[in-house]
Amino acid sequence: MDASASEIVAAIKHLRLPEQSVLIPASPPKKHKPLEECSKEDFLLAASPSIFLHVLTDYGLDAQTLARLEATCTFFRRPAQLSPDTELPLSEVAALDMCYKRAIFKPMTTEERQHLKQRCGGSWKLVLRFFLAGEACTRRGKAVPLAGPGHSIALAKNGDVYSFGANSFGELGNGTTEDQTQPCLIRSLAGVRIIQASVAFGITLLISDAGRVYAFGRGRVITGAAHHALAESDHGNGVKNVSTPHLIESLKDIFVVQAVIGNFFTAFLSREGRVYTVSWGKDGKLAHNTDMEDLEPRPLLGALENVPVVQISAGYCYLLALTCQPGGMSVYSVGCGLGGKLGHGVKADEAHPRLIEEFRTLNLQPKMISAGAWHSAVVGADGRVFTWGWGLYGCLGHGDEECQSSPKLVQALANVKAAYVAAGDYMTFVVSEGGDVYSCGWGETSSLGHTSADNPEGNEQRSHVLTPELVASLKKLGERIVHISITNSVHGEAHTFALAESGKLYAFGAGRRGQLGVKLGANVTERCYPELINIDLS
């Protein structure tokens, strides 16, 4: 049954829109008509897709709801006679209008937009769903801290970038190789808005809102091709460290929205949802048949060639990819299968991306992925958490240290609706929708956060945490935590960042090189209780 115009008008009244935005007629019809019989004179909202979108978003409606409206109500199905395409129904115009509000969509040509539309399934509602899914799992354009192995990067909401910690290879991007114990703005990026970043041992990658990638730290500059790339060199030959942000010219024709570094390879995700990888001249070519010394980004071949990807995550020699298709969300994996971390029920390597089919059996719609060094984790749309891979120290949260080669539900979180998960080096953190934080794994590290306020230096010995426990030290702060970043590296020196909804950033864990961004006392190398960093990311 169609909704009545009066019902929608009543809903608009409750939105408390600015006076100049309210489009309710001064003299509404005395007799309510079915919505499909209303003209623009009866229901002026149809003439303004931007206001219509305001209504939808205020009520938490998304692309799927737009599709349901179109399926059940002729008002949303018939051509809206609105630009840019008068034949589009109102629900499609609304979805397209919301796409235009995204910075990554605006610079696209008409041909590029149409190609993206077909790639996503032939509908602007599906394109909108693709964008929303990517924004939700990557915090694109929001404040984000990154806890690297020895150094740290913090992105402010306005696009500024702060760096601190170890700087032996120039990985702080400030033009020096001196360690920095306090957050310092990278001033050479003035005028460039950074929306995403990735860190590894001695390496930093930054992504601008224009889709350009900047790199600094350990590296090699191939001047003949006017191309800057980061790579490992076993023998130290030809390595030139870079201490200020340099554009990766080989990516100039790719609008990049995410980058991850996964030991011997780097992966980039394009605006259109394509994955590109760069080999570091080591084992494994990650599905592109090129020379092992080839440093050019190559498309990831196989199952993902024609499937839109919204998020990538890298661990030790393997990659996870979260896809968004008309039929739902899926997870693919490729690379080293040691410990079962690829999730296919075996411990074998995969040369090409392969669908993790277990999620279909589990009836789970994945909404975000996290690849730890040796294990993986997924949060479903229903808030359930699944982990698999190497289970040493209890990092999987199943109450033991056994390996799991297929995704397994974390039963200890059965009463917790998770919003975010972070997998690191034998550690896992989960953030609930209410802002509580749980962690499990390697208990000997101070970066798990399970230390009492009475002993902030963490002198007591703690055993490994085999099932997720509430991080009471964060709970006592009285803040709603929205994001956790943990060190994901085999190089050690692990630390953790907790970002609060207020924009405040807290740190704990190893801090010998200044990576916590707080001053430690004499002979103190770590902080076991969350400490506020003097930085404003809001």
RODO-2510 file (C-alpha; in nm, 4 decimals, decimal comma):
residues 538
     n   res          X          Y          Z
     1     m     0,0000     0,0000     0,0000
     2     d     0,1285     0,3452    -0,0909
     3     a     0,2028     0,5941     0,1840
     4     s    -0,0106     0,9067     0,1925
     5     a     0,1274     1,2522     0,1210
     6     s     0,0139     1,3656     0,4665
     7     e     0,2292     1,0978     0,6318
     8     i     0,5417     1,2208     0,4535
     9     v     0,4541     1,5847     0,5232
    10     a     0,4187     1,4969     0,8920
    11     a     0,7573     1,3297     0,8825
    12     i     0,9135     1,6415     0,7289
    13     k     0,7690     1,8588     1,0056
    14     h     0,9476     1,6491     1,2647
    15     l     1,2818     1,7077     1,0916
    16     r     1,2933     2,0729     1,2050
    17     l     1,4408     2,1896     0,8754
    18     p     1,5422     2,5563     0,8392
    19     e     1,2441     2,7765     0,7531
    20     q     1,3665     2,8491     0,4047
    21     s     1,3974     2,4742     0,3360
    22     v     1,0480     2,3704     0,4375
    23     l     0,8499     2,2876     0,1252
    24     i     0,5114     2,2170     0,2801
    25     p     0,2343     2,4052     0,0966
    26     a     0,0820     2,6958     0,2909
    27     s    -0,2643     2,5553     0,2164
    28     p    -0,2389     2,1774     0,1942
    29     p    -0,5199     1,9881     0,0262
    30     k    -0,8148     1,9361     0,2580
    31     k    -0,8649     1,5844     0,1311
    32     h    -0,5625     1,3563     0,1461
    33     k    -0,4819     1,1842    -0,1803
    34     p    -0,2809     0,8674    -0,2375
    35     l     0,0809     0,9565    -0,2980
    36     e     0,0715     0,8293    -0,6569
    37     e    -0,2039     1,0798    -0,7378
    38     c    -0,0177     1,3818    -0,5988
    39     s     0,1185     1,6412    -0,8379
    40     k     0,4077     1,8765    -0,7664
    41     e     0,1509     2,1360    -0,6617
    42     d     0,0303     1,8949    -0,3921
    43     f     0,3721     1,7655    -0,2928
    44     l     0,6552     2,0067    -0,3702
    45     l     0,9250     1,7835    -0,2222
    46     a     0,9546     1,5998    -0,5546
    47     a     1,0923     1,9171    -0,7136
    48     s     1,3923     1,9265    -0,4796
    49     p     1,5995     1,6051    -0,4669
    50     s     1,8513     1,7634    -0,2280
    51     i     1,5805     1,8297     0,0329
    52     f     1,4376     1,4852    -0,0327
    53     l     1,7806     1,3415     0,0431
    54     h     1,7894     1,5438     0,3649
    55     v     1,4670     1,3740     0,4677
    56     l     1,6043     1,0282     0,3898
    57     t     1,9375     1,0730     0,5648
    58     d     1,7807     1,2298     0,8763
    59     y     1,5745     0,9143     0,9126
    60     g     1,8805     0,6943     0,8574
    61     l     1,7577     0,5673     0,5217
    62     d     2,0131     0,4336     0,2752
    63     a     2,0402     0,3010    -0,0803
    64     q     1,8610    -0,0222     0,0082
    65     t     1,5681     0,1716     0,1519
    66     l     1,5507     0,3827    -0,1630
    67     a     1,5240     0,0591    -0,3588
    68     r     1,2397    -0,0622    -0,1360
    69     l     1,0552     0,2676    -0,1772
    70     e     1,0872     0,2379    -0,5531
    71     a     0,9633    -0,1220    -0,5456
    72     t     0,6543    -0,0505    -0,3337
    73     c     0,5430     0,2958    -0,4418
    74     t     0,4728     0,4166    -0,7956
    75     f     0,5519     0,7744    -0,6902
    76     f     0,9179     0,6730    -0,6628
    77     r     0,9148     0,4609    -0,9790
    78     r     0,7860     0,6981    -1,2424
    79     p     1,0174     0,9464    -1,4207
    80     a     1,0759     1,2487    -1,2007
    81     q     1,1380     1,4889    -1,4924
    82     l     1,4399     1,6295    -1,3098
    83     s     1,7930     1,6967    -1,4326
    84     p     2,0399     1,5578    -1,5185
    85     d     1,8254     1,2749    -1,6577
    86     t     1,4512     1,3413    -1,6843
    87     e     1,3801     0,9707    -1,7294
    88     l     1,5235     0,8737    -1,3906
    89     p     1,2744     0,7923    -1,1130
    90     l     1,2921     1,0086    -0,8023
    91     s     1,4747     0,7409    -0,6020
    92     e     1,7525     0,7282    -0,8649
    93     v     1,7762     1,1095    -0,8774
    94     a     1,8050     1,1099    -0,4981
    95     a     2,0844     0,8505    -0,5072
    96     l     2,2695     1,0366    -0,7845
    97     d     2,2371     1,3640    -0,5944
    98     m     2,3921     1,2019    -0,2886
    99     c     2,6763     1,0656    -0,5047
   100     y     2,7471     1,4202    -0,6253
   101     k     2,8023     1,5265    -0,2644
   102     r     3,1101     1,3036    -0,2501
   103     a     3,4462     1,4576    -0,3366
   104     i     3,5661     1,1472    -0,5188
   105     f     3,2620     1,1526    -0,7502
   106     k     3,2659     1,5196    -0,8521
   107     p     3,5803     1,5154    -1,0728
   108     m     3,4691     1,2064    -1,2659
   109     t     3,3791     1,2485    -1,6311
   110     t     3,0356     1,1443    -1,7575
   111     e     3,1930     0,8382    -1,9180
   112     e     3,3696     0,7434    -1,5928
   113     r     3,0474     0,7807    -1,3962
   114     q     2,8534     0,5640    -1,6355
   115     h     3,1273     0,3012    -1,6263
   116     l     3,1184     0,3002    -1,2455
   117     k     2,7408     0,2689    -1,2563
   118     q     2,7644    -0,0412    -1,4747
   119     r     3,0448    -0,1845    -1,2624
   120     c     2,8301    -0,1506    -0,9502
   121     g     2,5258    -0,3153    -1,1120
   122     g     2,3586    -0,0548    -1,3336
   123     s     2,1920     0,1673    -1,0735
   124     w     2,2825     0,4924    -0,8979
   125     k     2,1421     0,3380    -0,5793
   126     l     2,4072     0,0663    -0,6074
   127     v     2,6778     0,3290    -0,6683
   128     l     2,5635     0,5118    -0,3555
   129     r     2,5704     0,1841    -0,1630
   130     f     2,9258     0,1267    -0,2879
   131     f     3,0383     0,4710    -0,1650
   132     l     2,8644     0,4390     0,1726
   133     a     3,0157     0,0957     0,2344
   134     g     3,3669     0,2238     0,1633
   135     e     3,3267     0,5279     0,3859
   136     a     3,1911     0,3212     0,6740
   137     c     3,4774     0,0723     0,6911
   138     t     3,7729     0,3042     0,6192
   139     r     3,6764     0,6333     0,7943
   140     r     3,7634     0,8092     0,4685
   141     g     3,7894     1,1832     0,5273
   142     k     3,7587     1,1514     0,9065
   143     a     4,0153     1,1768     1,1855
   144     v     4,2328     0,8638     1,1910
   145     p     4,5407     0,7676     1,3974
   146     l     4,7835     0,5016     1,2721
   147     a     5,0074     0,3075     1,5111
   148     g     5,3041     0,1993     1,3027
   149     p     5,5997    -0,0128     1,4161
   150     g     5,8096     0,2588     1,5781
   151     h     5,6414     0,5660     1,4325
   152     s     5,2902     0,7091     1,4235
   153     i     5,0754     0,9154     1,1884
   154     a     4,7606     1,1074     1,2839
   155     l     4,5182     1,2485     1,0276
   156     a     4,2989     1,5389     1,1346
   157     k     3,9479     1,5805     1,0002
   158     n     4,0584     1,8901     0,8051
   159     g     4,3261     1,6880     0,6203
   160     d     4,6302     1,7956     0,8224
   161     v     4,8887     1,5259     0,8983
   162     y     5,0899     1,4885     1,2194
   163     s     5,3830     1,2500     1,2653
   164     f     5,5920     1,1383     1,5639
   165     g     5,8177     0,8563     1,6795
   166     a     6,1090     0,6822     1,5064
   167     n     6,2563     0,8619     1,2071
   168     s     6,5692     0,6697     1,1084
   169     f     6,4607     0,6508     0,7428
   170     g     6,2734     0,9824     0,7170
   171     e     5,9368     0,8121     0,7755
   172     l     5,8027     1,1164     0,9628
   173     g     5,8205     1,3251     0,6461
   174     n     5,9595     1,6360     0,8142
   175     g     6,2844     1,6560     0,6167
   176     t     6,5041     1,5094     0,8921
   177     t     6,6000     1,1695     1,0310
   178     e     6,5649     1,2684     1,3957
   179     d     6,3106     1,0999     1,6232
   180     q     6,0153     1,3130     1,7340
   181     t     5,8461     1,2559     2,0712
   182     q     5,5607     1,5024     2,0178
   183     p     5,3109     1,5245     1,7278
   184     c     5,4478     1,7558     1,4599
   185     l     5,2566     1,8926     1,1607
   186     i     5,4013     1,7963     0,8199
   187     r     5,4163     2,1495     0,6840
   188     s     5,5323     2,0572     0,3334
   189     l     5,1793     1,9246     0,2718
   190     a     5,0208     2,2674     0,3160
   191     g     4,7282     2,3004     0,0754
   192     v     4,6948     1,9224     0,0335
   193     r     4,4062     1,7503     0,2136
   194     i     4,5037     1,3982     0,3207
   195     i     4,2137     1,1567     0,3757
   196     q     4,3864     0,8166     0,4131
   197     a     4,7260     0,6777     0,5159
   198     s     4,9188     0,3561     0,5624
   199     v     5,2326     0,2824     0,7649
   200     a     5,4903     0,0039     0,7880
   201     f     5,8406    -0,0282     0,9264
   202     g     6,0197     0,2870     0,8109
   203     i     5,7537     0,3708     0,5504
   204     t     5,4571     0,6087     0,5266
   205     l     5,2010     0,6422     0,2466
   206     l     4,9500     0,9279     0,2343
   207     i     4,6480     0,9676     0,0041
   208     s     4,4971     1,3045    -0,0839
   209     d     4,1343     1,3854    -0,1598
   210     a     4,2461     1,4218    -0,5228
   211     g     4,3481     1,0548    -0,5306
   212     r     4,7239     1,1208    -0,5345
   213     v     4,9645     0,9093    -0,3282
   214     y     5,2618     1,0533    -0,1387
   215     a     5,5399     0,8343     0,0010
   216     f     5,8396     0,8818     0,2280
   217     g     6,0801     0,6740     0,4359
   218     r     6,2788     0,3700     0,3240
   219     g     6,2798     0,3703    -0,0506
   220     r     6,4264     0,3706    -0,3928
   221     v     6,3855     0,6522    -0,6432
   222     i     6,3836     0,5409    -1,0064
   223     t     6,4697     0,8715    -1,1669
   224     g     6,4778     0,7466    -1,5239
   225     a     6,1031     0,6830    -1,5182
   226     a     6,0287     0,9920    -1,3077
   227     h     5,8763     0,7398    -1,0735
   228     h     5,9014     0,7138    -0,6970
   229     a     5,8361     0,3795    -0,5323
   230     l     5,9123     0,2222    -0,1975
   231     a     6,0852    -0,1136    -0,1996
   232     e     6,3004    -0,3393     0,0147
   233     s     6,6609    -0,4181    -0,0695
   234     d     6,8241    -0,7159     0,0968
   235     h     7,1757    -0,5920     0,0404
   236     g     7,1201    -0,2191     0,0788
   237     n     7,2047    -0,1560    -0,2849
   238     g     7,0379     0,1355    -0,4589
   239     v     6,8312     0,2398    -0,1591
   240     k     6,7700     0,6087    -0,1123
   241     n     6,5703     0,7216     0,1876
   242     v     6,3141     0,9954     0,1321
   243     s     6,2430     1,2306     0,4227
   244     t     5,9725     1,4499     0,2678
   245     p     5,6479     1,3521     0,0911
   246     h     5,7019     1,2584    -0,2756
   247     l     5,4312     1,1830    -0,5293
   248     i     5,4225     0,8299    -0,6691
   249     e     5,4137     0,9208    -1,0362
   250     s     5,3358     0,5668    -1,1511
   251     l     4,9929     0,6060    -0,9873
   252     k     4,9094     0,9387    -1,1525
   253     d     4,6483     0,7804    -1,3797
   254     i     4,4787     0,5965    -1,0918
   255     f     4,2495     0,7807    -0,8492
   256     v     4,3563     0,6043    -0,5278
   257     v     4,1326     0,5967    -0,2179
   258     q     4,3206     0,3456     0,0005
   259     a     4,6668     0,1903     0,0313
   260     v     4,7977    -0,0967     0,2454
   261     i     5,1476    -0,2372     0,2984
   262     g     5,1741    -0,6126     0,3474
   263     n     5,5388    -0,7277     0,3706
   264     f     5,6952    -0,7619     0,0240
   265     f     5,4041    -0,5928    -0,1530
   266     t     5,1917    -0,2795    -0,1494
   267     a     4,8274    -0,2684    -0,2616
   268     f     4,6221     0,0286    -0,3781
   269     l     4,2444     0,0593    -0,4129
   270     s     4,1068     0,2865    -0,6835
   271     r     3,7962     0,5048    -0,6729
   272     e     3,6229     0,2550    -0,9025
   273     g     3,6938    -0,0350    -0,6657
   274     r     3,9870    -0,1911    -0,8521
   275     v     4,2892    -0,3331    -0,6686
   276     y     4,6454    -0,2730    -0,7877
   277     t     4,9548    -0,4308    -0,6349
   278     v     5,3250    -0,3552    -0,6467
   279     s     5,5802    -0,6284    -0,5770
   280     w     5,8799    -0,5397    -0,3643
   281     g     6,1069    -0,7692    -0,5648
   282     k     6,0448    -1,0646    -0,3330
   283     d     5,8462    -1,3865    -0,3464
   284     g     5,4910    -1,3800    -0,4683
   285     k     5,3659    -1,1688    -0,7570
   286     l     5,0118    -1,1358    -0,6264
   287     a     4,8278    -1,2324    -0,9422
   288     h     5,0126    -1,0306    -1,2034
   289     n     5,2568    -1,2143    -1,4250
   290     t     5,5471    -0,9711    -1,4340
   291     d     5,9138    -0,9728    -1,3454
   292     m     5,9776    -0,9857    -0,9697
   293     e     6,1705    -0,6594    -0,9904
   294     d     5,8808    -0,4791    -1,1592
   295     l     5,7805    -0,1824    -0,9416
   296     e     5,4889    -0,0654    -1,1526
   297     p     5,1367    -0,1005    -1,0056
   298     r     4,9508    -0,3809    -1,1810
   299     p     4,5797    -0,4746    -1,1630
   300     l     4,5038    -0,7695    -0,9377
   301     l     4,3859    -1,0357    -1,1790
   302     g     4,1326    -1,3105    -1,1281
   303     a     3,7991    -1,3045    -0,9474
   304     l     3,8148    -0,9348    -0,8521
   305     e     3,8721    -0,7926    -1,2019
   306     n     3,5043    -0,7026    -1,2514
   307     v     3,3940    -0,6856    -0,8885
   308     p     3,3837    -0,3501    -0,7011
   309     v     3,6019    -0,3560    -0,3881
   310     v     3,5289    -0,1129    -0,1015
   311     q     3,8114    -0,2000     0,1411
   312     i     4,1480    -0,3772     0,1393
   313     s     4,3541    -0,4926     0,4369
   314     a     4,7012    -0,6486     0,4413
   315     g     4,8832    -0,8784     0,6812
   316     y     5,2072    -1,0703     0,6547
   317     c     5,2243    -1,1621     0,2837
   318     y     4,8478    -1,1761     0,2281
   319     l     4,5606    -0,9485     0,1328
   320     l     4,1890    -0,9336     0,2181
   321     a     3,9363    -0,7531    -0,0018
   322     l     3,5798    -0,6561     0,0927
   323     t     3,3485    -0,6350    -0,2081
   324     c     3,0098    -0,4719    -0,2638
   325     q     2,7892    -0,6405    -0,5247
   326     p     2,4145    -0,6250    -0,5963
   327     g     2,3720    -0,9528    -0,4079
   328     g     2,5527    -0,8304    -0,0958
   329     m     2,8964    -0,7963     0,0627
   330     s     3,1697    -1,0607     0,0319
   331     v     3,5308    -1,1183     0,1387
   332     y     3,8120    -1,2439    -0,0851
   333     s     4,1673    -1,3372     0,0143
   334     v     4,4966    -1,3971    -0,1682
   335     g     4,8573    -1,4699    -0,0753
   336     c     5,0219    -1,6739     0,1996
   337     g     4,7895    -1,9215     0,3738
   338     l     5,0125    -2,0048     0,6714
   339     g     4,8020    -2,0856     0,9765
   340     g     4,4818    -2,0780     0,7719
   341     k     4,4712    -1,6973     0,7648
   342     l     4,3109    -1,6922     0,4171
   343     g     3,9925    -1,8483     0,5596
   344     h     3,9321    -2,1235     0,3033
   345     g     3,9417    -2,4215     0,5404
   346     v     4,2997    -2,5113     0,4420
   347     k     4,6452    -2,3678     0,5068
   348     a     4,7453    -2,3437     0,1413
   349     d     4,8585    -2,0308    -0,0451
   350     e     4,6365    -1,8679    -0,3064
   351     a     4,7941    -1,7075    -0,6148
   352     h     4,4683    -1,5372    -0,7141
   353     p     4,1861    -1,3830    -0,5092
   354     r     3,9429    -1,6450    -0,3812
   355     l     3,5993    -1,5946    -0,2259
   356     i     3,5703    -1,6949     0,1417
   357     e     3,2561    -1,9030     0,1009
   358     e     3,2040    -1,9722     0,4721
   359     f     3,0269    -1,6391     0,5202
   360     r     2,7436    -1,7561     0,2972
   361     t     2,7031    -2,0642     0,5174
   362     l     2,7077    -1,8415     0,8255
   363     n     2,4499    -1,6076     0,6690
   364     l     2,6777    -1,3112     0,7404
   365     q     2,6911    -0,9817     0,5534
   366     p     3,0481    -0,8570     0,6238
   367     k     3,0758    -0,4823     0,6738
   368     m     3,4473    -0,4428     0,7539
   369     i     3,7651    -0,6509     0,7456
   370     s     4,0975    -0,6445     0,9293
   371     a     4,4071    -0,8449     0,8374
   372     g     4,6468    -0,8894     1,1268
   373     a     5,0012    -1,0075     1,0777
   374     w     4,9000    -1,3710     1,1241
   375     h     4,5222    -1,3742     1,1689
   376     s     4,2112    -1,2069     1,0281
   377     a     3,8859    -1,0641     1,1607
   378     v     3,5517    -0,9510     1,0208
   379     v     3,2563    -0,7564     1,1637
   380     g     2,9155    -0,8372     1,0194
   381     a     2,6301    -0,5981     0,9569
   382     d     2,4544    -0,7610     1,2540
   383     g     2,7486    -0,6835     1,4862
   384     r     2,8875    -1,0364     1,5074
   385     v     3,2665    -1,0828     1,5058
   386     f     3,4454    -1,3696     1,3303
   387     t     3,8181    -1,4494     1,3436
   388     w     4,0472    -1,7054     1,1831
   389     g     4,4145    -1,7809     1,1229
   390     w     4,7030    -1,8322     1,3640
   391     g     4,5638    -1,8466     1,7196
   392     l     4,8827    -1,8036     1,9225
   393     y     4,8392    -1,6238     2,2596
   394     g     4,4608    -1,6320     2,2191
   395     c     4,4518    -1,3580     1,9559
   396     l     4,1450    -1,5154     1,7912
   397     g     3,9441    -1,4819     2,1113
   398     h     3,8120    -1,8406     2,1156
   399     g     3,9520    -1,9339     2,4579
   400     d     4,2477    -2,1333     2,3240
   401     e     4,5560    -2,0955     2,1066
   402     e     4,4444    -2,3182     1,8220
   403     c     4,4601    -2,2167     1,4576
   404     q     4,1340    -2,1733     1,2673
   405     s     4,1390    -2,2113     0,8900
   406     s     3,7774    -2,0916     0,8499
   407     p     3,5950    -1,7924     1,0029
   408     k     3,4653    -1,8746     1,3518
   409     l     3,2256    -1,6728     1,5666
   410     v     3,3797    -1,5121     1,8775
   411     q     3,1309    -1,6487     2,1308
   412     a     3,2608    -1,4302     2,4143
   413     l     3,1191    -1,1270     2,2280
   414     a     2,7762    -1,2814     2,1688
   415     n     2,6082    -1,0046     2,3710
   416     v     2,8162    -0,7254     2,2156
   417     k     2,7147    -0,5532     1,8922
   418     a     3,0485    -0,4696     1,7340
   419     a     3,1051    -0,1683     1,5114
   420     y     3,4777    -0,2006     1,4459
   421     v     3,7579    -0,4580     1,4706
   422     a     4,1362    -0,4224     1,4515
   423     a     4,3700    -0,7205     1,4164
   424     g     4,7402    -0,6737     1,4852
   425     d     5,0433    -0,8840     1,5674
   426     y     4,8806    -1,1560     1,7841
   427     m     4,6261    -0,9078     1,9196
   428     t     4,2632    -0,8228     1,8425
   429     f     4,0587    -0,5186     1,9498
   430     v     3,6825    -0,4808     1,9092
   431     v     3,4850    -0,1563     1,9483
   432     s     3,1149    -0,1869     2,0279
   433     e     2,8433     0,0404     1,8926
   434     g     2,8228     0,1957     2,2381
   435     g     3,1932     0,2837     2,2397
   436     d     3,3236     0,0104     2,4706
   437     v     3,6513    -0,1588     2,3787
   438     y     3,7460    -0,5267     2,4159
   439     s     4,0846    -0,6875     2,3505
   440     c     4,2538    -1,0263     2,3565
   441     g     4,5850    -1,1833     2,2649
   442     w     4,9444    -1,1401     2,3660
   443     g     4,9227    -1,0471     2,7343
   444     e     5,2878    -0,9654     2,7908
   445     t     5,2558    -0,6479     2,5872
   446     s     5,1303    -0,3254     2,7430
   447     s     4,9385    -0,2442     2,4269
   448     l     4,6373    -0,4620     2,5219
   449     g     4,5318    -0,2022     2,7780
   450     h     4,4502    -0,4401     3,0636
   451     t     4,6319    -0,2493     3,3365
   452     s     4,4821    -0,0969     3,6484
   453     a     4,4960     0,2753     3,7151
   454     d     4,6820     0,1951     4,0374
   455     n     4,9692     0,0567     3,8341
   456     p     4,9977     0,2706     3,5192
   457     e     5,3562     0,1612     3,4559
   458     g     5,2357    -0,1992     3,4247
   459     n     5,4824    -0,3611     3,6600
   460     e     5,2623    -0,6641     3,7225
   461     q     5,3038    -0,9706     3,5015
   462     r     4,9917    -1,0600     3,3052
   463     s     4,9087    -1,3818     3,1250
   464     h     4,7771    -1,3960     2,7715
   465     v     4,4123    -1,3008     2,7222
   466     l     4,2383    -1,5910     2,5482
   467     t     3,8932    -1,4319     2,5151
   468     p     3,8056    -1,0646     2,4626
   469     e     3,7900    -0,8656     2,7850
   470     l     3,6585    -0,5149     2,8419
   471     v     3,9444    -0,2630     2,8454
   472     a     3,8487    -0,1083     3,1781
   473     s     4,1202     0,1578     3,1557
   474     l     3,9422     0,3058     2,8525
   475     k     3,5964     0,2648     3,0066
   476     k     3,7034     0,4730     3,3067
   477     l     3,7867     0,7676     3,0809
   478     g     3,4143     0,8296     3,0319
   479     e     3,4671     0,8697     2,6564
   480     r     3,2869     0,6947     2,3708
   481     i     3,5628     0,5298     2,1689
   482     v     3,4965     0,5184     1,7933
   483     h     3,8245     0,3885     1,6514
   484     i     4,1238     0,1778     1,7574
   485     s     4,4584     0,1533     1,5785
   486     i     4,7153    -0,1088     1,6809
   487     t     5,0616    -0,1922     1,5517
   488     n     5,0342    -0,4608     1,2853
   489     s     5,3918    -0,5688     1,2285
   490     v     5,6357    -0,8469     1,3076
   491     h     5,8909    -0,5819     1,4053
   492     g     5,7496    -0,5472     1,7597
   493     e     5,7394    -0,2210     1,9606
   494     a     5,3587    -0,2435     1,9579
   495     h     5,1394     0,0416     2,0761
   496     t     4,7725     0,1337     2,0590
   497     f     4,5676     0,4463     1,9845
   498     a     4,2091     0,4975     2,0993
   499     l     4,0171     0,7783     1,9281
   500     a     3,7188     0,9182     2,1170
   501     e     3,4054     1,0647     1,9622
   502     s     3,5108     1,3988     2,1113
   503     g     3,8232     1,3990     1,8932
   504     k     4,0572     1,3256     2,1847
   505     l     4,3315     1,0716     2,1172
   506     y     4,4682     0,8360     2,3827
   507     a     4,7807     0,6185     2,3606
   508     f     4,9331     0,3258     2,5466
   509     g     5,1940     0,0577     2,4791
   510     a     5,5584     0,0767     2,3734
   511     g     5,6996     0,4278     2,3473
   512     r     6,0773     0,3963     2,3387
   513     r     6,1077     0,5905     2,0113
   514     g     5,8423     0,8517     2,0929
   515     q     5,5644     0,6780     1,8979
   516     l     5,3093     0,7399     2,1745
   517     g     5,3304     1,1154     2,1331
   518     v     5,3605     1,1660     2,5094
   519     k     5,6621     1,2356     2,7279
   520     l     5,7862     0,9359     2,9278
   521     g     5,9910     0,9521     3,2444
   522     a     6,3561     0,8564     3,2775
   523     n     6,4205     0,4891     3,1970
   524     v     6,0504     0,4424     3,1103
   525     t     5,9896     0,2775     2,7719
   526     e     5,6142     0,2181     2,7740
   527     r     5,2827     0,3492     2,8993
   528     c     5,0343     0,0859     3,0190
   529     y     4,7469     0,3210     3,1002
   530     p     4,5791     0,5390     2,8304
   531     e     4,7297     0,8846     2,8229
   532     l     4,5858     1,1843     2,6400
   533     i     4,7973     1,3138     2,3520
   534     n     4,8242     1,6878     2,3090
   535     i     4,6718     1,6989     1,9628
   536     d     4,3364     1,8094     1,8221
   537     l     4,2104     1,5912     1,5365
   538     s     3,8526     1,7188     1,5383
***
